[in-house]
Amino acid sequence: MMLFFILLGTALSVTGAGCDEVVVEAGSLAVLPCVTGSPTPLSVQWVKTNGRKQNTVWRIEQNGLEFRGVERAHRAWCPHGEFRKGIFNLHIERVTAGDGGEYICTSTRTRTEVQKHTLRVIQVSFAPPAPVEGSSVKVTCNVTPWPQEATVSWKLNGSPLSPQQAGSTTNIKERQIKSMSPREMGDWTCTIGLSKKEGEATQYLSMRGISRPREMTKVYGAVGSSVVLPCMYTEGLTPQNTGWQRKLSGAESFKALPPTLQPASPSSRPQWDRSLRVERVAVGDDGTYRCFGEVEGRRLQRQMLLVTAQVRSTSPVKPNAPVTLACELSDDTQVTGYEWVQVTYDSNGTRRVTPKHQTKTLTIPKMTEEHSGEWACRYRGKEGILGNVTYHFQVMSHLEGDKVERSSGKVAMIIGLCFLIMVLLVIVLQVYKNRRRRKMILQYPALETIVHTTSNAREGRERERMREKAQAHQTHI
């Protein structure tokens, strides 16, 4: 009878709580709660059960001595600042799958209190971890220990999987991707639903192959400028048998690039860069381009559409005359709007952009000097600016020509005036000389008579000679 009362007293002195579940993602911090009825218990001990075996994780005695298990010595502890409140929560850093299982917190003072928790660790894994584009991949949601009657759901980049992305399913834990593509790249999230709780884990799935562009894309290039068609492989890869092909607008098949569009030598750039640079875009360069290569025996390729842009003038640019400019693209299906801006530069060379019109066509009623210079047509889509093309008004040359002509007229007028003044000066000087000579001759009358007589005789002989020549000419006729 005495033994019965002893066992009954022991049973009454031990209280316990139901098993609680804590669900965390691998690599994160797990907190297992343990709140005692007294702030100063005799001792507190945390153990992890492995079947019938129990391993001590953390323990503190009444005298303050603290013990930690060898396996998690640097990752598991209870914060000392909470002890006075009777809180002995177990913190486990950088949780791994091996940390999953059942934990027991036992506190002893006048009686023994037991609290049990099941730590479940969720982790998403891929096999292989970094697949090549086109290969098969298995995505697995691992939960340690696995809960019975749990529900599993998947998300990719925060959105529930579409039927195309879901792939085949071997069981609720796994997803099978038959052919890896850029659509399957991103954050895979596995959500575990329990009876009262829910937990999730996320892991990024990368892919080895052509990293840029990921899919068919459009590249906009202004006529006369340079443009780069990207073809970037995963850094560190060395693709084999690489090249480029082009299919012009309206053509049915791809053909090799002309010599003027051949890509640069691989020695001048990283091995994983197979981009094509067009130094000067021409009107006929628009169309579909394709880069290709092989990685680990798999042929990879990407297509991109080169869209050319140019500005056409519907009328010749003349001073004080109306001008109309149109922004034209070889493919404007993704263009949602246009904007014309005027680009000017101050004396320091600082560039200034002034928005003018929100239309595809720019009309200037009267071309003046303030409109001369550089104008740019920006075309935008749903995600922002797609590109721009510039146009330089040549009216500046006309205006400068007018200025030069006016300046030349002024110079000619000044030269004429100077020449007229010089002629007048010569005439005045000659008149002055004649008057002075007359004054000198008047001082000698006899000399003046001789001079006049000689002059009259010379004039008479000259008239007589001219008369004889005239008569001789008539007689000859």
C-alpha positions as semicolon CSV with decimal commas, in nm:
position;residue;x (nm);y (nm);z (nm)
1;M;0,000;0,000;0,000
2;M;0,285;0,239;0,084
3;L;0,439;0,181;-0,261
4;F;0,110;0,271;-0,425
5;F;0,093;0,608;-0,248
6;I;0,455;0,684;-0,341
7;L;0,389;0,616;-0,710
8;L;0,068;0,820;-0,699
9;G;0,248;1,115;-0,544
10;T;0,519;1,101;-0,805
11;A;0,262;1,094;-1,084
12;L;0,079;1,391;-0,941
13;S;0,402;1,591;-0,906
14;V;0,484;1,556;-1,281
15;T;0,279;1,772;-1,519
16;G;0,310;1,778;-1,892
17;A;0,181;1,953;-2,201
18;G;0,070;1,821;-2,536
19;C;0,325;1,792;-2,816
20;D;0,351;2,116;-3,014
21;E;0,489;2,147;-3,371
22;V;0,742;2,404;-3,488
23;V;0,797;2,426;-3,866
24;V;1,103;2,618;-3,997
25;E;1,306;2,643;-4,316
26;A;1,652;2,488;-4,333
27;G;1,922;2,744;-4,261
28;S;1,700;2,968;-4,050
29;L;1,657;3,013;-3,672
30;A;1,428;2,776;-3,480
31;V;1,280;2,875;-3,143
32;L;1,128;2,599;-2,927
33;P;0,922;2,746;-2,639
34;C;0,958;2,641;-2,274
35;V;0,782;2,859;-2,016
36;T;0,798;2,740;-1,654
37;G;0,566;2,826;-1,368
38;S;0,852;2,964;-1,155
39;P;1,130;3,208;-1,249
40;T;1,381;3,017;-1,038
41;P;1,347;2,643;-1,100
42;L;1,595;2,398;-0,961
43;S;1,708;2,299;-1,309
44;V;1,603;2,304;-1,675
45;Q;1,706;2,052;-1,936
46;W;1,650;2,025;-2,311
47;V;1,694;1,684;-2,476
48;K;1,640;1,554;-2,829
49;T;1,498;1,204;-2,865
50;N;1,627;0,955;-3,119
51;G;1,398;0,659;-3,073
52;R;1,458;0,538;-2,719
53;K;1,780;0,736;-2,688
54;Q;1,791;1,094;-2,555
55;N;2,074;1,338;-2,621
56;T;2,116;1,645;-2,404
57;V;2,107;1,967;-2,605
58;W;2,124;2,222;-2,323
59;R;2,101;2,214;-1,941
60;I;2,130;2,457;-1,651
61;E;2,156;2,370;-1,284
62;Q;2,022;2,565;-0,986
63;N;2,370;2,695;-0,907
64;G;2,392;2,851;-1,255
65;L;2,620;2,598;-1,419
66;E;2,534;2,565;-1,788
67;F;2,598;2,262;-2,009
68;R;2,570;2,224;-2,386
69;G;2,560;1,914;-2,600
70;V;2,860;1,844;-2,820
71;E;2,664;1,808;-3,144
72;R;2,501;2,155;-3,129
73;A;2,733;2,329;-2,887
74;H;2,777;2,642;-3,099
75;R;2,427;2,656;-3,244
76;A;2,186;2,586;-2,954
77;W;2,135;2,799;-2,640
78;C;1,876;2,969;-2,416
79;P;1,895;3,350;-2,377
80;H;1,994;3,439;-2,018
81;G;1,795;3,761;-2,017
82;E;1,469;3,566;-2,015
83;F;1,546;3,341;-1,717
84;R;1,401;3,581;-1,456
85;K;1,069;3,566;-1,640
86;G;1,068;3,188;-1,629
87;I;1,129;3,162;-2,007
88;F;1,378;2,900;-2,124
89;N;1,315;2,895;-2,500
90;L;1,567;2,689;-2,696
91;H;1,725;2,873;-2,994
92;I;1,888;2,669;-3,271
93;E;2,078;2,862;-3,539
94;R;2,131;2,751;-3,901
95;V;1,889;2,463;-3,871
96;T;1,970;2,152;-4,076
97;A;1,762;1,846;-4,166
98;G;1,944;1,656;-3,890
99;D;1,799;1,893;-3,629
100;G;1,445;1,777;-3,705
101;G;1,274;1,557;-3,447
102;E;1,121;1,560;-3,100
103;Y;1,256;1,788;-2,823
104;I;1,166;1,772;-2,452
105;C;1,205;2,056;-2,201
106;T;1,207;1,936;-1,839
107;S;1,202;2,187;-1,551
108;T;1,224;2,082;-1,186
109;R;1,154;2,274;-0,862
110;T;0,888;2,151;-0,627
111;R;0,751;1,951;-0,913
112;T;0,863;1,846;-1,258
113;E;0,718;2,008;-1,572
114;V;0,762;1,849;-1,915
115;Q;0,699;2,023;-2,249
116;K;0,736;1,842;-2,579
117;H;0,786;1,989;-2,929
118;T;0,836;1,841;-3,272
119;L;1,074;2,041;-3,489
120;R;1,007;1,993;-3,861
121;V;1,269;2,126;-4,105
122;I;1,161;2,207;-4,462
123;Q;1,411;2,216;-4,748
124;V;1,377;2,238;-5,128
125;S;1,640;2,054;-5,331
126;F;1,716;2,001;-5,700
127;A;1,874;1,708;-5,880
128;P;2,099;1,802;-6,051
129;P;2,155;2,127;-5,858
130;A;2,257;2,332;-6,166
131;P;2,106;2,167;-6,475
132;V;2,193;2,243;-6,837
133;E;1,920;2,393;-7,048
134;G;1,709;2,117;-7,203
135;S;1,793;1,851;-6,942
136;S;1,551;1,696;-6,691
137;V;1,536;1,814;-6,329
138;K;1,374;1,670;-6,017
139;V;1,246;1,922;-5,760
140;T;1,190;1,776;-5,411
141;C;1,031;1,915;-5,096
142;N;1,198;1,748;-4,797
143;V;1,045;1,772;-4,450
144;T;1,229;1,612;-4,155
145;P;1,049;1,437;-3,998
146;W;0,779;1,402;-4,261
147;P;0,430;1,478;-4,117
148;Q;0,146;1,237;-4,177
149;E;-0,153;1,364;-4,377
150;A;0,030;1,685;-4,474
151;T;-0,065;1,888;-4,783
152;V;0,197;2,020;-5,025
153;S;0,164;2,312;-5,268
154;W;0,417;2,473;-5,499
155;K;0,487;2,827;-5,617
156;L;0,738;2,962;-5,867
157;N;0,856;3,320;-5,815
158;G;0,566;3,380;-5,578
159;S;0,292;3,255;-5,814
160;P;0,118;2,916;-5,809
161;L;0,255;2,682;-6,076
162;S;0,077;2,680;-6,408
163;P;0,000;2,345;-6,574
164;Q;0,294;2,395;-6,811
165;Q;0,535;2,469;-6,525
166;A;0,409;2,197;-6,292
167;G;0,552;1,914;-6,502
168;S;0,496;1,552;-6,404
169;T;0,440;1,446;-6,040
170;T;0,578;1,125;-5,891
171;N;0,435;1,197;-5,543
172;I;0,328;1,497;-5,339
173;K;0,691;1,568;-5,248
174;E;0,840;1,585;-5,599
175;R;0,805;1,765;-5,932
176;Q;0,973;1,645;-6,248
177;I;1,082;1,900;-6,512
178;K;1,127;1,711;-6,836
179;S;1,311;1,985;-7,026
180;M;1,472;2,270;-6,834
181;S;1,411;2,615;-6,983
182;P;1,431;2,976;-6,865
183;R;1,063;2,957;-6,765
184;E;1,155;2,719;-6,481
185;M;1,433;2,940;-6,344
186;G;1,366;3,127;-6,021
187;D;1,251;3,077;-5,662
188;W;1,073;2,747;-5,602
189;T;0,860;2,755;-5,285
190;C;0,722;2,446;-5,113
191;T;0,438;2,505;-4,866
192;I;0,353;2,235;-4,609
193;G;0,006;2,245;-4,457
194;L;-0,044;2,070;-4,120
195;S;-0,357;2,038;-3,909
196;K;-0,303;2,369;-3,727
197;K;0,015;2,514;-3,877
198;E;0,179;2,590;-4,205
199;G;0,541;2,625;-4,312
200;E;0,733;2,687;-4,631
201;A;1,082;2,683;-4,779
202;T;1,226;2,854;-5,088
203;Q;1,525;2,771;-5,305
204;Y;1,653;2,932;-5,625
205;L;1,686;2,709;-5,932
206;S;1,954;2,827;-6,174
207;M;2,036;2,699;-6,522
208;R;2,351;2,665;-6,724
209;G;2,322;2,775;-7,085
210;I;2,231;3,102;-7,257
211;S;2,163;3,341;-6,970
212;R;2,083;3,648;-7,182
213;P;1,843;3,685;-7,340
214;R;1,626;3,429;-7,166
215;E;1,362;3,429;-7,438
216;M;1,265;3,588;-7,768
217;T;1,322;3,961;-7,733
218;K;1,326;4,281;-7,937
219;V;1,631;4,503;-7,977
220;Y;1,581;4,859;-8,103
221;G;1,852;5,029;-8,306
222;A;1,859;5,375;-8,465
223;V;1,966;5,389;-8,829
224;G;2,324;5,510;-8,849
225;S;2,415;5,417;-8,491
226;S;2,559;5,100;-8,335
227;V;2,362;4,830;-8,156
228;V;2,449;4,508;-7,968
229;L;2,247;4,188;-8,005
230;P;2,315;4,002;-7,675
231;C;2,404;3,634;-7,658
232;M;2,557;3,565;-7,316
233;Y;2,619;3,215;-7,182
234;T;2,650;3,129;-6,814
235;E;2,975;3,272;-6,684
236;G;3,255;3,017;-6,701
237;L;3,108;2,813;-6,987
238;T;3,292;2,766;-7,316
239;P;3,027;2,692;-7,578
240;Q;3,123;2,506;-7,893
241;N;3,018;2,548;-8,258
242;T;2,872;2,894;-8,198
243;G;2,744;3,129;-8,468
244;W;2,477;3,369;-8,589
245;Q;2,205;3,354;-8,856
246;R;1,957;3,606;-8,988
247;K;1,610;3,593;-9,139
248;L;1,509;3,914;-9,312
249;S;1,158;4,050;-9,283
250;G;0,935;3,850;-9,513
251;A;1,188;3,565;-9,560
252;E;1,104;3,204;-9,476
253;S;1,436;3,067;-9,351
254;F;1,752;3,171;-9,169
255;K;2,072;3,235;-9,362
256;A;2,431;3,312;-9,270
257;L;2,522;3,671;-9,188
258;P;2,688;3,887;-9,454
259;P;3,058;3,969;-9,399
260;T;2,970;4,320;-9,278
261;L;2,781;4,176;-8,979
262;Q;3,022;3,908;-8,863
263;P;3,078;3,898;-8,482
264;A;3,410;4,000;-8,334
265;S;3,684;3,747;-8,265
266;P;3,624;3,547;-7,940
267;S;3,980;3,626;-7,829
268;S;3,882;3,988;-7,770
269;R;3,613;3,902;-7,510
270;P;3,519;3,632;-7,255
271;Q;3,449;3,283;-7,390
272;W;3,090;3,298;-7,269
273;D;3,016;3,623;-7,458
274;R;2,892;3,557;-7,811
275;S;2,710;3,886;-7,866
276;L;2,683;4,046;-8,209
277;R;2,769;4,416;-8,251
278;V;2,635;4,604;-8,553
279;E;2,863;4,906;-8,594
280;R;2,627;5,104;-8,816
281;V;2,263;5,004;-8,849
282;A;2,123;5,029;-9,202
283;V;1,761;5,047;-9,312
284;G;1,764;4,688;-9,440
285;D;1,915;4,534;-9,126
286;D;1,582;4,475;-8,952
287;G;1,467;4,115;-8,913
288;T;1,504;3,810;-8,689
289;Y;1,853;3,710;-8,569
290;R;1,948;3,380;-8,409
291;C;2,256;3,289;-8,205
292;F;2,337;2,922;-8,145
293;G;2,595;2,700;-7,978
294;E;2,650;2,370;-7,798
295;V;2,693;2,309;-7,423
296;E;2,771;1,955;-7,306
297;G;2,639;1,815;-7,633
298;R;2,310;2,007;-7,624
299;R;2,233;2,260;-7,897
300;L;2,110;2,590;-7,755
301;Q;1,975;2,892;-7,938
302;R;1,804;3,226;-7,887
303;Q;1,615;3,448;-8,129
304;M;1,583;3,825;-8,120
305;L;1,414;4,076;-8,345
306;L;1,614;4,380;-8,455
307;V;1,383;4,680;-8,498
308;T;1,527;4,976;-8,689
309;A;1,418;5,333;-8,617
310;Q;1,465;5,645;-8,826
311;V;1,329;5,997;-8,870
312;R;1,189;6,102;-9,206
313;S;1,129;6,460;-9,317
314;T;0,822;6,515;-9,536
315;S;0,951;6,849;-9,663
316;P;1,295;7,005;-9,717
317;V;1,429;7,203;-9,424
318;K;1,437;7,572;-9,518
319;P;1,453;7,885;-9,303
320;N;1,112;8,031;-9,210
321;A;0,935;7,737;-9,377
322;P;0,716;7,468;-9,211
323;V;0,881;7,132;-9,134
324;T;0,724;6,794;-9,053
325;L;0,923;6,501;-8,906
326;A;0,790;6,147;-8,864
327;C;0,932;5,882;-8,627
328;E;0,926;5,548;-8,814
329;L;1,001;5,198;-8,677
330;S;1,020;4,874;-8,872
331;D;0,804;4,713;-8,598
332;D;0,594;4,925;-8,361
333;T;0,371;4,655;-8,213
334;Q;0,509;4,709;-7,861
335;V;0,519;5,090;-7,883
336;T;0,254;5,264;-7,673
337;G;0,363;5,626;-7,715
338;Y;0,610;5,873;-7,863
339;E;0,778;6,186;-7,731
340;W;0,983;6,453;-7,911
341;V;1,252;6,633;-7,713
342;Q;1,494;6,907;-7,809
343;V;1,858;6,860;-7,707
344;T;2,067;7,171;-7,645
345;Y;2,412;7,242;-7,502
346;D;2,521;7,545;-7,304
347;S;2,861;7,717;-7,316
348;N;3,004;7,460;-7,073
349;G;2,891;7,168;-7,286
350;T;2,617;7,066;-7,042
351;R;2,344;6,868;-7,217
352;R;1,984;6,976;-7,165
353;V;1,677;6,783;-7,277
354;T;1,350;6,974;-7,317
355;P;1,025;6,778;-7,382
356;K;0,818;6,928;-7,663
357;H;0,548;6,704;-7,812
358;Q;0,379;6,372;-7,724
359;T;0,311;6,267;-8,082
360;K;0,462;6,040;-8,346
361;T;0,484;6,328;-8,595
362;L;0,655;6,659;-8,516
363;T;0,530;6,970;-8,698
364;I;0,714;7,302;-8,679
365;P;0,508;7,579;-8,848
366;K;0,807;7,805;-8,902
367;M;1,169;7,695;-8,895
368;T;1,380;7,949;-8,709
369;E;1,720;7,949;-8,549
370;E;1,576;7,845;-8,209
371;H;1,457;7,514;-8,364
372;S;1,795;7,428;-8,515
373;G;2,018;7,157;-8,373
374;E;1,940;6,811;-8,237
375;W;1,592;6,665;-8,188
376;A;1,521;6,316;-8,050
377;C;1,216;6,094;-8,086
378;R;1,166;5,867;-7,786
379;Y;0,940;5,564;-7,819
380;R;0,816;5,383;-7,510
381;G;0,629;5,064;-7,421
382;K;0,448;4,928;-7,119
383;E;0,772;4,888;-6,921
384;G;0,926;5,227;-7,008
385;I;1,151;5,379;-7,276
386;L;1,233;5,133;-7,556
387;G;1,479;5,355;-7,742
388;N;1,526;5,683;-7,927
389;V;1,642;5,816;-8,262
390;T;1,789;6,163;-8,324
391;Y;1,763;6,409;-8,610
392;H;1,990;6,707;-8,674
393;F;1,833;7,005;-8,843
394;Q;2,061;7,150;-9,115
395;V;1,889;7,487;-9,098
396;M;2,183;7,618;-8,901
397;S;2,399;7,595;-9,212
398;H;2,141;7,794;-9,411
399;L;2,120;8,058;-9,145
400;E;2,495;8,078;-9,121
401;G;2,513;8,103;-9,502
402;D;2,277;8,400;-9,494
403;K;2,493;8,557;-9,228
404;V;2,803;8,494;-9,439
405;E;2,633;8,647;-9,746
406;R;2,529;8,954;-9,548
407;S;2,879;8,980;-9,406
408;S;3,028;8,944;-9,754
409;G;2,799;9,225;-9,880
410;K;2,915;9,452;-9,600
411;V;3,277;9,377;-9,677
412;A;3,224;9,449;-10,048
413;M;3,054;9,779;-9,966
414;I;3,339;9,879;-9,737
415;I;3,598;9,791;-10,004
416;G;3,401;9,993;-10,262
417;L;3,388;10,295;-10,035
418;C;3,761;10,268;-9,969
419;F;3,832;10,248;-10,343
420;L;3,608;10,550;-10,412
421;I;3,785;10,749;-10,144
422;M;4,123;10,656;-10,293
423;V;4,008;10,768;-10,641
424;L;3,883;11,096;-10,500
425;L;4,214;11,146;-10,322
426;V;4,403;11,081;-10,647
427;I;4,181;11,332;-10,835
428;V;4,221;11,592;-10,566
429;L;4,597;11,540;-10,569
430;Q;4,612;11,571;-10,948
431;V;4,405;11,890;-10,941
432;Y;4,635;12,025;-10,676
433;K;4,940;11,942;-10,887
434;N;4,790;12,107;-11,198
435;R;4,707;12,426;-11,014
436;R;5,053;12,439;-10,866
437;R;5,210;12,389;-11,208
438;R;5,000;12,669;-11,354
439;K;5,111;12,899;-11,080
440;M;5,472;12,815;-11,158
441;I;5,422;12,879;-11,533
442;L;5,248;13,216;-11,477
443;Q;5,568;13,344;-11,323
444;Y;5,730;13,311;-11,672
445;P;5,497;13,449;-11,952
446;A;5,738;13,378;-12,238
447;L;5,768;13,018;-12,127
448;E;5,388;12,993;-12,105
449;T;5,358;13,120;-12,466
450;I;5,610;12,866;-12,588
451;V;5,431;12,587;-12,405
452;H;5,089;12,685;-12,549
453;T;5,231;12,723;-12,899
454;T;5,400;12,385;-12,886
455;S;5,089;12,223;-12,751
456;N;4,868;12,377;-13,020
457;A;5,109;12,268;-13,295
458;R;5,115;11,912;-13,162
459;E;4,735;11,898;-13,150
460;G;4,714;12,030;-13,508
461;R;4,953;11,765;-13,640
462;E;4,755;11,498;-13,459
463;R;4,428;11,613;-13,619
464;E;4,592;11,625;-13,965
465;R;4,724;11,268;-13,924
466;M;4,381;11,140;-13,826
467;R;4,223;11,310;-14,130
468;E;4,473;11,150;-14,370
469;K;4,410;10,805;-14,225
470;A;4,036;10,850;-14,274
471;Q;4,078;10,956;-14,641
472;A;4,315;10,668;-14,713
473;H;4,065;10,424;-14,569
474;Q;3,784;10,558;-14,789
475;T;4,001;10,541;-15,102
476;H;4,089;10,177;-15,023
477;I;3,724;10,091;-14,999
